[in-house]
Amino acid sequence: MVMVVGIAMWLLGVFSQPVTTSYSGFTKLKPVLSSTGMSDEGAFAGIFVNGVGQLIVLNSYTCRLQGSPTDCDGDTYNGIGPGSPYYVLRQIPDGEMFPIDALGCFPGLTNSPARTGQYVIDCTIRYDVDVRGKLMTHSDSGTIRGGYVEDVRYDFKGIVWASN
């Protein structure tokens, strides 16, 4: 009887440790871990800090959940050049935060990774910097690991997480 109760408690997650969010890589553009996560529906969102040392202009980003055959749906900023009124949204001063989000991170996976309790996602962010009057393209890549949340959504201060 004690064994049955113990197994039931284990299956309910009573003995499981909380999943912490961490990252590796990202030498210049650092994720704010308290504002980074993935919903159990496959939507990734995160706040990053520009640590390049100067203003950057975002080009594009891609994210892929480890084990997935395809990239999540991210943003390429196509058509948002210097003549566009939205161009200023791509310009991130040094030390400032900026959001990225990616939807549809689960296609092609036969077992929902949410059932494991932890996601592992690889992201690459491409950006331009001005070097003596010429724009030079750079990228920063890394891996983020963390627990799933029910939903991700933005407010004016960053990302607000729904409770699990």
C-alpha positions as CSV (number, residue, x, y, z in Angstrom):
1,M,0.0,0.0,0.0
2,V,2.8,2.4,0.9
3,M,4.4,1.7,-2.5
4,V,1.2,2.5,-4.3
5,V,0.9,5.8,-2.5
6,G,4.5,6.6,-3.2
7,I,4.1,5.9,-6.9
8,A,0.9,8.0,-7.1
9,M,2.7,10.9,-5.4
10,W,5.6,10.6,-7.8
11,L,3.3,10.6,-10.8
12,L,1.6,13.7,-9.5
13,G,5.0,15.5,-9.4
14,V,5.2,15.8,-5.6
15,F,8.9,14.8,-5.6
16,S,9.9,16.7,-8.7
17,Q,12.4,19.6,-8.4
18,P,11.4,23.0,-9.9
19,V,12.9,23.7,-13.3
20,T,15.2,26.7,-13.3
21,T,15.9,28.9,-16.4
22,S,19.5,29.1,-17.6
23,Y,21.4,29.9,-20.8
24,S,24.8,29.3,-22.4
25,G,26.4,31.3,-25.2
26,F,25.0,34.8,-26.0
27,T,28.2,36.7,-25.4
28,K,26.9,40.1,-26.4
29,L,23.1,39.9,-26.4
30,K,22.1,38.5,-23.0
31,P,18.6,37.1,-22.2
32,V,16.8,38.4,-19.1
33,L,16.0,35.0,-17.6
34,S,13.1,36.2,-15.5
35,S,11.4,37.4,-18.7
36,T,12.2,34.5,-20.9
37,G,10.1,31.3,-21.4
38,M,8.0,29.1,-23.6
39,S,4.4,28.3,-23.3
40,D,3.1,24.8,-23.3
41,E,1.6,25.6,-26.7
42,G,5.0,26.2,-28.4
43,A,5.3,30.0,-28.2
44,F,8.7,31.3,-27.1
45,A,9.2,34.8,-25.9
46,G,12.2,36.6,-24.3
47,I,13.7,39.9,-23.4
48,F,17.3,40.5,-24.3
49,V,19.8,43.2,-23.3
50,N,22.1,44.8,-25.9
51,G,25.6,44.4,-24.4
52,V,27.5,45.1,-27.7
53,G,28.8,48.5,-26.4
54,Q,27.0,50.6,-29.0
55,L,23.7,51.0,-30.8
56,I,22.7,47.9,-32.9
57,V,20.1,47.5,-35.6
58,L,18.3,44.2,-35.5
59,N,18.3,42.2,-38.7
60,S,16.6,38.9,-37.9
61,Y,16.5,36.0,-35.5
62,T,15.8,32.3,-35.6
63,C,15.0,29.9,-32.8
64,R,14.7,26.1,-33.0
65,L,13.5,23.9,-30.2
66,Q,16.0,21.1,-29.8
67,G,14.6,17.9,-31.4
68,S,12.4,19.9,-33.9
69,P,13.1,19.5,-37.6
70,T,12.1,23.1,-38.3
71,D,12.7,26.6,-37.0
72,C,10.0,28.4,-35.0
73,D,8.2,31.2,-36.8
74,G,10.4,34.2,-35.9
75,D,10.9,37.7,-37.4
76,T,13.2,38.8,-40.2
77,Y,12.3,42.5,-40.2
78,N,12.0,42.3,-44.0
79,G,10.9,45.6,-45.6
80,I,11.7,47.6,-42.5
81,G,14.6,49.7,-43.8
82,P,15.8,53.3,-43.0
83,G,12.8,54.7,-45.0
84,S,10.2,52.9,-42.9
85,P,8.5,54.5,-39.9
86,Y,9.1,51.3,-38.0
87,Y,12.9,51.4,-38.6
88,V,13.4,53.0,-35.2
89,L,12.0,49.9,-33.5
90,R,14.9,47.9,-34.8
91,Q,17.5,50.4,-33.3
92,I,18.5,49.2,-29.8
93,P,20.9,51.5,-27.8
94,D,23.6,49.9,-25.7
95,G,22.3,48.6,-22.4
96,E,18.6,48.7,-23.6
97,M,16.3,45.7,-23.6
98,F,14.4,44.3,-26.6
99,P,11.9,41.5,-27.1
100,I,12.0,38.5,-29.4
101,D,9.2,36.0,-29.9
102,A,8.7,32.9,-31.9
103,L,5.6,30.9,-32.5
104,G,5.0,27.3,-33.7
105,C,8.0,25.7,-32.1
106,F,6.4,22.2,-31.9
107,P,5.7,21.3,-35.6
108,G,7.0,17.9,-36.6
109,L,7.5,16.7,-33.0
110,T,5.8,13.4,-32.4
111,N,5.8,13.8,-28.6
112,S,5.1,17.2,-27.1
113,P,8.3,18.3,-25.3
114,A,6.1,20.1,-22.7
115,R,5.5,16.7,-21.2
116,T,9.2,16.5,-20.2
117,G,8.9,19.7,-18.0
118,Q,11.8,21.5,-19.7
119,Y,12.4,23.1,-23.0
120,V,15.8,23.6,-24.7
121,I,15.9,26.1,-27.5
122,D,18.7,27.4,-29.7
123,C,18.5,31.0,-30.9
124,T,20.6,33.2,-33.2
125,I,20.1,37.0,-33.4
126,R,21.6,38.9,-36.3
127,Y,22.3,42.6,-36.1
128,D,24.3,45.4,-37.7
129,V,26.7,47.8,-36.0
130,D,28.3,51.0,-37.5
131,V,32.0,50.6,-38.0
132,R,33.5,53.9,-39.3
133,G,30.4,54.7,-41.3
134,K,29.8,51.2,-42.7
135,L,27.3,48.7,-41.4
136,M,28.8,45.4,-40.4
137,T,26.6,42.4,-39.7
138,H,27.2,40.3,-36.6
139,S,25.3,37.5,-34.9
140,D,25.0,36.1,-31.4
141,S,23.8,32.6,-30.6
142,G,23.0,30.6,-27.5
143,T,20.8,28.0,-25.9
144,I,18.1,28.7,-23.3
145,R,16.7,26.0,-21.0
146,G,13.7,26.4,-18.7
147,G,10.3,25.2,-17.6
148,Y,7.1,25.7,-19.5
149,V,4.4,28.2,-18.6
150,E,0.7,28.2,-19.6
151,D,0.9,31.4,-21.7
152,V,3.3,34.2,-22.7
153,R,2.2,37.7,-23.5
154,Y,3.8,41.1,-23.5
155,D,2.9,44.3,-21.6
156,F,4.6,47.6,-21.8
157,K,7.4,46.6,-19.4
158,G,8.3,43.3,-20.9
159,I,6.8,39.8,-20.7
160,V,4.1,38.9,-18.2
161,W,3.8,35.2,-17.4
162,A,0.5,33.5,-16.6
163,S,0.8,31.3,-13.5
164,N,0.9,27.5,-14.0
